[in-house]
Amino acid sequence: MSRPSGNQTQTPPVEHLPGATVVSPAGEGKQGERPFAPLVVFDFDHTLYDGDSGSHLVLWLIKRDWARVVAAIALSPLLLPLIAWMRTRRRAISVYLWIGTVGTHRRRDMDRLIDHYVRTHAKEIRARLLPVALRVLQRHRDAGDRVIIATGASPELARAILDFVAHEDLPVIGSISGPFLGGMVTVEHCHHENKMRMIWDAGYDQVAIAYSDSSADLPLLKAARKPVVVNPKRRRVAMFRRVLPPGTPILNWGCVGRGGDPVKA
C-alpha cells in the first residue's frame, strides 16, 4: 500500500534527540511548519502513552455501574477471543463500548464523558505520558516537520490527553464512534491497513517517518521511508527485525516490560 512521493529538497539534516530519526529540512512555513516538509506519524498507545488509552476509557465507562460490569463479564468469554483476531477486533471492541455507553445518544454527550474521564483521572494520565517520546515529538515540531498522531483510540481522547502537554493542536486521526441502539459503537477503526487509508483520506501522502510499537501498524511502518519501532512487545522484536529494513531502530522510550534498546529520559 504505497503512494508516489514528490521530490524533496535535500539540505543538511536537523539534529534530533537520541531515538529521533533525522529528516531533511526545507524552507520555513507559517507556525514553524515548512512547505512540503516531511510527514512524521506517531502512534499514540504504547508510543506516546504508556498503555492502551482507549481500553482505560472503556473500562472506566463500564465500571460506572454494576449492570454494565455484569454485562461485560458475562460477554467476555465470547468477546475476548474476537479481540485477538484482526477481522473481528472492531466488532468486539464496539460491544464493550456499547455496554459502557448505553444511554448515551449523541456524539457531544460522548465527548462530555471523555472530558470528564480525563479531568478526573488527570494525575494517572499525566504519569503515563512518556517523557522521551514527548521530547522526540517536540524536536520534530521544532524542526518544522509535519507531525500527526494516528491512533486506534478516539481522536477526542488523544487530543484531551495531549492538552496536558500543550500538543492539543496536533492533527489526530483516530477511531470514529457513532450512535447505535442507544449507545455508541466504533464505526471506523483506525487500525492496520485502515489506518493508512484514513491518513490518505485526510489528505496526507508520503510518510517520511513513522513511530509505533505495534505489529498492527506494519502497513504504516512499511509505508514510511524511515520506520522506527518503539516499545514493542519483546516477543515481537525478532519479527520486526525480519520484516523491516536492516538497521531499523527498535527502541524503548520508557515502557517497563517492553522490548527495544533503552533511550535515556
C-alpha distance (Angstrom), angle and dihedral (degrees) to the residues before:
residue distance angle dihedral
M1 . . .
S2 3.80 . .
R3 3.77 131.1 .
P4 3.77 128.7 -155.4
S5 3.77 116.4 -96.1
G6 3.77 128.8 -142.7
N7 3.81 124.9 -122.9
Q8 3.77 113.7 -83.7
T9 3.80 127.3 -156.6
Q10 3.80 111.3 -112.7
T11 3.82 112.9 -138.1
P12 3.81 132.6 152.2
P13 3.80 113.4 -59.8
V14 3.77 124.7 -105.0
E15 3.79 116.5 -115.7
H16 3.80 112.3 -112.5
L17 3.77 137.9 -174.4
P18 3.78 118.7 -87.2
G19 3.77 103.2 -83.9
A20 3.80 94.5 32.5
T21 3.77 117.1 105.1
V22 3.79 115.6 -128.8
V23 3.79 120.0 -119.5
S24 3.79 130.1 -172.3
P25 3.82 115.4 -105.1
A26 3.79 128.7 -136.6
G27 3.83 131.9 -172.0
E28 3.81 120.5 -41.2
G29 3.82 121.1 -97.4
K30 3.78 132.1 -170.4
Q31 3.82 118.3 -57.6
G32 3.82 89.7 15.3
E33 3.81 96.0 -64.6
R34 3.80 117.3 124.3
P35 3.79 123.0 -137.5
F36 3.78 108.4 -103.9
A37 3.80 88.6 6.3
P38 3.81 117.1 165.7
L39 3.80 114.7 -82.7
V40 3.81 112.9 -124.0
V41 3.81 117.5 -167.1
F42 3.80 123.2 -162.7
D43 3.77 124.6 -168.1
F44 3.82 110.7 -142.7
D45 3.81 112.6 -147.8
H46 3.81 113.9 69.6
T47 3.81 87.4 -0.9
L48 3.80 106.7 65.4
Y49 3.81 94.9 -0.2
D50 3.80 124.1 49.3
G51 3.79 100.5 -128.3
D52 3.79 140.9 6.7
S53 3.80 106.2 -53.5
G54 3.80 94.5 -171.6
S55 3.80 92.9 52.7
H56 3.80 90.3 48.5
L57 3.81 90.0 53.5
V58 3.81 94.3 46.5
L59 3.81 91.5 47.8
W60 3.81 89.5 53.6
L61 3.81 90.9 47.9
I62 3.81 90.8 52.4
K63 3.80 94.9 44.8
R64 3.80 92.2 57.5
D65 3.81 90.8 93.3
W66 3.77 138.9 8.9
A67 3.83 97.0 -115.6
R68 3.80 91.1 60.9
V69 3.80 90.5 47.9
V70 3.81 92.5 50.9
A71 3.80 91.5 49.0
A72 3.80 93.0 48.7
I73 3.81 92.7 48.3
A74 3.80 91.9 47.6
L75 3.81 93.1 51.9
S76 3.82 98.5 38.9
P77 3.85 95.8 90.3
L78 3.80 86.7 61.5
L79 3.80 99.5 35.8
L80 3.80 102.7 44.6
P81 3.83 94.8 62.6
L82 3.81 89.0 48.4
I83 3.81 91.0 55.5
A84 3.81 89.0 58.4
W85 3.82 91.1 61.1
M86 3.80 118.1 76.4
R87 3.82 94.4 -142.9
T88 3.80 95.8 50.7
R89 3.80 100.3 34.5
R90 3.80 96.3 95.3
R91 3.82 92.8 52.5
A92 3.80 93.4 49.0
I93 3.81 92.4 47.6
S94 3.80 88.7 48.4
V95 3.80 91.7 56.3
Y96 3.82 91.8 53.6
L97 3.81 90.0 45.8
W98 3.80 90.9 49.6
I99 3.82 91.5 50.3
G100 3.80 89.6 51.5
T101 3.79 95.3 47.0
V102 3.81 106.9 33.5
G103 3.78 104.2 136.9
T104 3.81 91.2 38.6
H105 3.80 106.3 107.7
R106 3.80 105.8 168.1
R107 3.77 135.1 56.2
R108 3.80 92.2 -127.3
D109 3.81 90.2 54.8
M110 3.80 88.8 55.6
D111 3.81 89.5 50.2
R112 3.82 89.3 53.4
L113 3.81 89.8 52.6
I114 3.79 90.5 51.3
D115 3.81 91.6 49.1
H116 3.82 90.8 49.1
Y117 3.82 91.8 48.7
V118 3.81 93.2 50.0
R119 3.82 92.9 44.5
T120 3.81 94.3 50.0
H121 3.82 94.1 43.7
A122 3.79 97.5 41.5
K123 3.80 96.7 125.8
E124 3.81 94.9 50.9
I125 3.80 92.7 43.6
R126 3.81 93.6 49.5
A127 3.80 89.6 51.6
R128 3.82 90.1 56.1
L129 3.80 95.3 55.5
L130 3.80 106.9 101.9
P131 3.84 113.0 -127.3
V132 3.82 95.1 -153.5
A133 3.79 91.2 50.2
L134 3.80 92.2 49.2
R135 3.80 91.5 50.3
V136 3.80 91.2 50.9
L137 3.81 89.9 49.0
Q138 3.82 91.3 49.0
R139 3.81 92.1 50.3
H140 3.79 90.5 54.4
R141 3.81 90.2 49.9
D142 3.81 91.9 47.1
A143 3.81 88.9 51.7
G144 3.80 89.4 55.8
D145 3.79 95.8 -112.7
R146 3.79 117.7 154.4
V147 3.82 101.7 -109.7
I148 3.80 124.8 -169.1
I149 3.79 135.4 170.1
A150 3.81 117.5 -132.6
T151 3.78 111.5 -173.2
G152 3.77 142.7 162.6
A153 3.81 87.4 -134.0
S154 3.80 125.3 86.8
P155 3.82 110.6 -76.7
E156 3.82 88.8 -135.8
L157 3.80 89.7 56.2
A158 3.81 93.7 47.7
R159 3.82 91.8 47.9
A160 3.81 92.1 48.8
I161 3.81 90.5 51.8
L162 3.81 93.6 45.1
D163 3.82 87.6 53.4
F164 3.82 87.1 74.4
V165 3.81 89.6 66.0
A166 3.83 99.4 35.7
H167 3.80 95.4 -104.7
E168 3.80 96.3 110.8
D169 3.82 89.7 116.2
L170 3.81 92.8 65.5
P171 3.81 115.2 112.2
V172 3.80 108.4 -106.4
I173 3.79 124.3 -163.2
G174 3.79 111.4 -168.3
S175 3.77 147.4 145.3
I176 3.79 115.1 -54.8
S177 3.79 122.1 -138.4
G178 3.79 128.8 -165.2
P179 3.82 140.4 178.8
F180 3.81 120.3 -77.5
L181 3.81 128.4 167.1
G182 3.79 94.3 -22.1
G183 3.79 97.8 -43.3
M184 3.79 140.7 61.2
V185 3.82 127.7 -88.9
T186 3.79 134.5 179.4
V187 3.79 108.0 -97.0
E188 3.80 97.2 174.7
H189 3.79 121.2 24.1
C190 3.81 115.5 -154.1
H191 3.77 92.9 -144.4
H192 3.82 140.5 121.2
E193 3.84 112.6 -24.5
N194 3.79 91.7 -6.6
K195 3.80 88.8 63.4
M196 3.82 88.7 62.2
R197 3.80 91.3 47.2
M198 3.80 90.8 51.3
I199 3.82 91.2 49.2
W200 3.81 90.5 51.9
D201 3.81 92.5 43.9
A202 3.82 88.4 54.9
G203 3.82 88.3 60.4
Y204 3.80 100.4 -99.2
D205 3.78 122.8 126.8
Q206 3.80 132.6 169.6
V207 3.82 112.0 35.7
A208 3.79 111.9 -144.7
I209 3.81 98.0 -174.6
A210 3.79 132.1 7.7
Y211 3.80 126.5 -169.3
S212 3.81 118.7 -163.9
D213 3.78 142.8 140.1
S214 3.78 98.4 -152.2
S215 3.78 136.7 92.7
A216 3.82 85.0 -149.6
D217 3.81 85.7 68.9
L218 3.80 94.4 58.5
P219 3.83 90.6 112.4
L220 3.81 88.2 56.8
L221 3.80 94.9 42.6
K222 3.80 92.0 47.9
A223 3.81 91.6 48.0
A224 3.81 91.9 54.1
R225 3.78 120.4 90.9
K226 3.81 87.3 -139.2
P227 3.82 115.6 25.2
V228 3.80 119.3 -166.7
V229 3.80 120.9 -167.2
V230 3.81 114.0 -152.8
N231 3.80 129.7 -175.0
P232 3.82 96.1 -7.8
K233 3.77 123.2 177.0
R234 3.80 105.5 -92.4
R235 3.79 93.0 -122.1
R236 3.82 89.4 56.9
V237 3.80 97.4 54.7
A238 3.82 94.9 87.8
M239 3.80 90.8 49.1
F240 3.81 92.2 52.1
R241 3.81 90.7 49.7
R242 3.80 89.5 51.0
V243 3.81 100.0 48.2
L244 3.82 103.1 32.8
P245 3.83 125.2 69.4
P246 3.82 117.2 -77.7
G247 3.78 111.7 -88.5
T248 3.81 95.4 26.8
P249 3.84 105.8 156.9
I250 3.79 114.2 -113.9
L251 3.79 106.5 -168.8
N252 3.77 141.7 171.9
W253 3.79 114.4 -138.8
G254 3.78 95.2 -174.0
C255 3.82 107.9 -61.0
V256 3.81 104.7 141.7
G257 3.80 112.0 -137.2
R258 3.78 93.4 21.8
G259 3.80 128.5 108.2
G260 3.80 133.2 -115.3
D261 3.77 135.9 87.5
P262 3.83 109.2 -61.1
V263 3.80 118.4 -110.0
K264 3.79 114.5 -159.0
A265 3.79 117.8 -119.3
